[in-house]
Amino acid sequence: DLYFVNREGHPHPLIYPHPDTGRDTMCFHLGDSFLGGFATRVQGEIRILPSDVSRAIRDDVVVTLESDDLMYSHEWRVGDFAIIDNLAVAHYAVPATQTDPAIAGLRILHRTTVEGHHIPRKASP
């Protein structure tokens, strides 16, 4: 079992069944500001992997997720509206959108949760 560990040190299963579809879903944050590392289960205990190993795993996952056949990139225009399944999508803002608003333009995002909550959990064996 492989786990994503957030900056606060909380492990989450990297692959878990989507709560509505049952399909395998990956749960981790692409951004360095969220990633604390990766961990594995050894003899029933979750152990955090060394940072160089975690970085290599992250890099491999990012390369895969950024492949043309998996990635959708949106060119935002005034009035655009997007709805995403936050339980089944890897998303992040590209660096060009994180610069001075005078250069990149003003970026305003609003997030809402429509209904319910789901905690990523490993499937029962």
PETATA-V711747 format. One record per residue. RES is the residue in one small letter. PHI is phi in radians with two decimals (NA if undefined). PSI is psi in whole degrees, -180 to 180 (none if undefined). OMEGA is omega in degrees with one decimal (* if undefined). Layout:
RES|PHI|PSI|OMEGA / RES|PHI|PSI|OMEGA
This chain:
d|NA|136|177.4 / l|-2.02|139|-176.8 / y|-2.16|144|168.3 / f|-1.51|134|178.3 / v|-2.02|123|-179.2 / n|-1.37|175|-177.3 / r|-1.02|-28|179.5 / e|-1.41|-4|177.5 / g|1.57|11|179.9 / h|-1.54|121|179.5 / p|-1.44|143|175.4 / h|-2.30|140|178.5 / p|-1.02|134|-179.4 / l|-1.20|-41|177.7 / i|-2.06|129|178.8 / y|-2.56|160|178.9 / p|-1.30|131|177.4 / h|-1.04|134|-174.6 / p|-1.12|-22|-179.6 / d|-1.78|-40|-175.6 / t|-1.68|-23|-176.4 / g|1.39|-5|179.7 / r|-1.29|150|177.0 / d|-1.04|134|-177.7 / t|-2.32|141|179.2 / m|-1.71|135|-178.7 / c|-2.16|104|170.7 / f|-2.92|163|-179.0 / h|-1.77|134|179.4 / l|-1.29|-30|-174.0 / g|-1.26|139|178.8 / d|-1.05|-29|-178.1 / s|-1.22|-13|179.4 / f|-1.85|-27|-171.9 / l|-1.42|118|174.0 / g|-1.63|-22|179.6 / g|2.55|-165|176.3 / f|-2.23|159|-178.7 / a|-2.47|164|176.8 / t|-2.37|162|179.2 / r|-1.70|123|178.5 / v|-2.18|118|-179.4 / q|0.89|45|176.1 / g|1.41|-2|-178.0 / e|-1.99|135|178.0 / i|-1.43|124|-178.6 / r|-2.13|129|179.6 / i|-1.27|135|-179.8 / l|-1.39|155|177.2 / p|-0.99|152|-174.3 / s|-1.06|-35|179.5 / d|-1.19|-35|177.1 / v|-1.23|-44|178.0 / s|-1.06|-42|179.6 / r|-1.10|-42|179.3 / a|-1.11|-41|177.8 / i|-1.11|-48|179.5 / r|-1.01|-47|-178.6 / d|-1.06|-42|178.4 / d|-1.10|-43|-179.8 / v|-1.15|-43|-179.5 / v|-1.10|-44|178.3 / v|-1.01|-44|179.9 / t|-1.13|-48|-176.7 / l|-1.18|-27|-178.9 / e|-1.58|9|176.9 / s|-1.19|148|-175.0 / d|-1.00|-32|-177.0 / d|-1.37|-10|179.3 / l|-1.98|-21|-169.9 / m|-1.67|139|171.3 / y|-2.06|127|177.2 / s|-2.06|130|-175.6 / h|-1.83|130|172.6 / e|-1.61|99|-174.6 / w|-1.19|140|174.1 / r|-2.26|157|178.9 / v|-0.93|130|178.1 / g|1.62|-7|179.0 / d|-1.14|149|-178.6 / f|-2.48|131|-178.2 / a|-2.24|141|173.1 / i|-2.11|126|-179.8 / i|-2.20|155|173.5 / d|-1.55|99|-174.3 / n|-1.14|-12|177.7 / l|-1.55|-6|-174.1 / a|-2.50|36|179.2 / v|-2.58|139|171.8 / a|-1.68|125|-177.2 / h|-2.48|148|173.8 / y|-2.84|160|178.4 / a|-1.52|133|178.5 / v|-1.20|151|-175.6 / p|-0.92|-35|-177.9 / a|-1.08|-23|179.8 / t|-1.54|-5|-175.4 / q|-1.80|13|-178.7 / t|-1.65|-174|179.5 / d|-0.94|128|179.9 / p|-0.98|-26|177.5 / a|-1.16|-24|179.7 / i|-1.68|-50|-173.8 / a|-1.55|-16|-173.4 / g|1.63|160|-178.9 / l|-1.32|130|-178.6 / r|-1.99|111|-180.0 / i|-2.10|122|178.5 / l|-2.16|142|174.6 / h|-2.16|136|179.8 / r|-2.11|143|175.3 / t|-2.49|152|172.9 / t|-1.86|123|-173.7 / v|-1.30|-51|-177.1 / e|-2.77|141|170.0 / g|1.26|-177|177.0 / h|-2.69|150|178.7 / h|-2.40|136|176.2 / i|-1.84|123|179.4 / p|-1.02|127|179.7 / r|-2.41|149|175.0 / k|-1.14|149|175.9 / a|-1.20|150|176.5 / s|-1.18|139|-179.1 / p|-1.13|none|*
